[in-house]
């Protein structure tokens, strides 16, 4: 573990933090009789980030999915490898959805989408602004797609820890080559050979270019 810019950076399994978030929200999920699908492409997928802050990201996003889902709806949390060095996570719901003109604004602080009864219960803006800020601190991005009445998909990236084989590989130091044109060291014919050894001529190959 190490401290970085006020964050405590560590490596942890992505599957474990997804399960922890779902467990913490289980009571709210059960209250709406929601079906939850969880899909992590590789159980060994490991994230390197501030674990507490990433847990907050999952709690906010899955919590929103629960809040805006209809009774007996469905939520899906999926994770897989994305672009090199990152995991791609998606949180899908079958909720009320977000109007197209609101999608660009939902991550703004204090923004509250729409005027429907479901949206008036609680604003989503503060939670989503926090999500965006946390992910930006980790060099990651988040965006949403939605169809009103059909549900919303929030996609975001997370930084992966280096593969174990790469992390443990220690490069073998190699001596710096002599610059081109370096003359070979002068021979020392007067030096006596050690007992039991045969004096051999010294050879040096100079590669150019």
C-alpha positions in Angstrom: 0.0 0.0 0.0 1.1 3.6 -0.5 -0.2 7.1 0.0 -0.7 9.2 -3.2 -2.2 12.6 -3.2 -4.4 11.9 -0.2 -5.4 8.4 -1.6 -4.4 5.1 -0.1 -3.4 3.1 -3.2 -3.5 -0.7 -3.0 -4.1 -3.7 -5.2 -7.4 -5.7 -4.7 -9.6 -8.1 -6.6 -12.3 -6.4 -8.6 -14.8 -9.3 -8.0 -14.5 -8.8 -4.3 -15.4 -5.2 -4.3 -18.4 -5.8 -6.6 -19.6 -8.5 -4.2 -19.1 -6.2 -1.2 -21.1 -3.4 -2.7 -23.9 -5.7 -3.6 -23.9 -7.2 -0.1 -24.1 -3.7 1.5 -27.1 -2.8 -0.7 -28.8 -6.2 -0.4 -31.5 -4.9 1.9 -32.5 -2.2 -0.6 -32.3 -4.7 -3.5 -34.5 -7.2 -1.7 -37.1 -4.5 -0.8 -37.8 -4.0 -4.5 -37.5 -7.7 -5.3 -34.8 -6.9 -7.9 -32.9 -9.5 -9.9 -29.2 -8.9 -9.7 -26.8 -10.3 -12.3 -23.0 -10.1 -11.6 -20.5 -10.9 -14.3 -16.7 -10.5 -13.8 -14.8 -11.8 -16.9 -11.8 -13.0 -14.9 -11.9 -13.7 -11.2 -8.2 -12.8 -11.0 -8.8 -9.3 -12.4 -7.0 -7.0 -10.0 -7.4 -3.2 -9.6 -4.8 -0.8 -8.2 -6.6 2.2 -6.7 -7.9 3.6 -3.4 -10.2 0.7 -2.3 -12.5 2.8 -0.1 -13.1 5.4 -2.8 -13.8 2.7 -5.5 -16.2 1.0 -3.1 -18.0 4.4 -2.8 -18.2 4.5 -6.7 -19.9 1.1 -6.7 -22.2 2.0 -3.8 -23.3 5.3 -5.5 -23.8 3.8 -9.0 -25.5 0.5 -7.9 -27.5 2.5 -5.3 -28.8 4.8 -8.0 -29.7 1.8 -10.2 -31.7 0.3 -7.2 -33.4 3.7 -6.5 -34.6 4.2 -10.1 -35.5 0.6 -10.9 -39.1 -0.5 -10.9 -40.3 -3.2 -8.6 -39.1 -6.7 -9.8 -36.8 -5.0 -12.2 -33.2 -6.1 -12.9 -29.7 -4.8 -12.3 -26.5 -6.0 -14.0 -23.0 -5.3 -12.9 -20.4 -6.5 -15.4 -16.6 -6.1 -15.6 -14.0 -7.1 -18.2 -10.7 -6.0 -19.5 -10.9 -2.8 -21.5 -8.2 -0.8 -23.2 -4.6 -1.8 -22.1 -4.1 -1.2 -18.4 -7.8 -0.7 -17.6 -10.9 -2.7 -16.7 -14.3 -1.6 -18.1 -17.2 -1.8 -15.7 -20.9 -1.4 -16.5 -23.9 -0.9 -14.2 -27.2 -1.5 -16.1 -30.7 -1.0 -14.7 -34.2 -1.3 -16.0 -35.3 1.9 -14.4 -37.0 5.1 -15.5 -34.1 6.2 -17.7 -32.7 9.6 -18.4 -33.7 12.0 -21.1 -31.1 12.5 -23.8 -30.8 16.2 -23.0 -30.0 15.4 -19.4 -27.3 12.8 -20.0 -24.5 15.3 -20.4 -25.5 17.0 -17.1 -26.1 14.1 -14.8 -22.5 14.1 -13.5 -22.6 17.8 -12.6 -22.8 18.6 -8.9 -26.4 19.2 -7.6 -27.9 18.4 -11.0 -31.2 16.5 -10.7 -32.6 15.0 -13.9 -36.2 15.3 -14.9 -39.3 16.2 -13.0 -40.9 12.8 -12.6 -42.0 11.5 -9.2 -39.3 8.9 -9.1 -36.6 11.6 -9.7 -38.0 13.9 -7.1 -37.4 11.5 -4.3 -33.7 12.1 -4.3 -31.3 14.0 -6.6 -28.6 11.9 -8.4 -26.3 14.8 -9.0 -24.2 14.8 -5.8 -23.6 11.1 -5.9 -22.7 11.1 -9.6 -20.4 14.2 -9.3 -18.5 12.3 -6.5 -18.2 9.3 -8.8 -16.8 11.3 -11.6 -14.3 13.1 -9.3 -13.1 9.9 -7.8 -12.6 8.3 -11.2 -10.8 11.4 -12.5 -8.4 11.2 -9.6 -7.5 7.7 -10.8 -7.1 8.8 -14.4 -10.4 7.1 -15.4 -13.6 8.1 -17.1 -17.3 7.6 -16.7 -20.3 8.1 -19.0 -23.9 7.2 -19.2 -26.3 6.0 -22.0 -30.0 5.8 -21.5 -33.4 5.3 -23.0 -36.3 6.9 -21.1 -38.6 4.2 -19.7 -36.1 1.5 -20.6 -33.2 2.0 -18.2 -29.7 3.4 -18.0 -26.2 2.0 -18.5 -23.3 3.7 -16.6 -19.8 2.7 -17.9 -16.5 3.5 -16.3 -12.9 2.4 -16.3 -10.7 1.3 -13.4 -6.8 1.1 -13.4 -5.6 -2.5 -13.4 -2.6 -3.7 -11.4 0.3 -4.9 -13.5 0.3 -8.6 -14.3 2.1 -10.5 -11.7 4.7 -11.9 -14.2 5.5 -8.3 -15.3 5.6 -7.0 -11.8 8.1 -9.6 -10.6 10.3 -9.6 -13.7 13.5 -7.8 -12.8 15.5 -6.7 -15.8 19.1 -7.9 -15.9 21.4 -4.9 -15.9 23.7 -4.8 -18.9 26.9 -2.8 -19.0 26.7 0.3 -21.1 28.5 -0.3 -24.5 31.6 1.7 -25.3 30.9 4.6 -27.6 31.8 3.9 -31.3 35.5 4.4 -32.0 36.7 3.6 -28.5 40.2 2.0 -28.9 40.8 -1.3 -27.3 42.7 -1.2 -24.0 46.5 -1.6 -24.5 47.7 -5.2 -24.2 50.0 -5.9 -21.3 52.5 -8.5 -22.6 54.8 -8.0 -19.7 52.3 -9.2 -17.2 53.2 -12.7 -16.1 50.6 -15.4 -16.5 49.2 -16.9 -13.4 50.4 -20.4 -12.5 48.5 -23.0 -14.3 46.9 -20.5 -16.8 47.7 -20.0 -20.4 48.0 -16.4 -21.6 45.4 -15.8 -24.3 45.3 -12.8 -26.6 42.6 -10.3 -25.7 40.0 -9.6 -28.4 37.4 -6.9 -28.5 34.6 -6.6 -31.0 33.3 -3.1 -31.5 29.8 -2.9 -33.1 29.0 0.3 -34.9 25.6 1.8 -35.4 
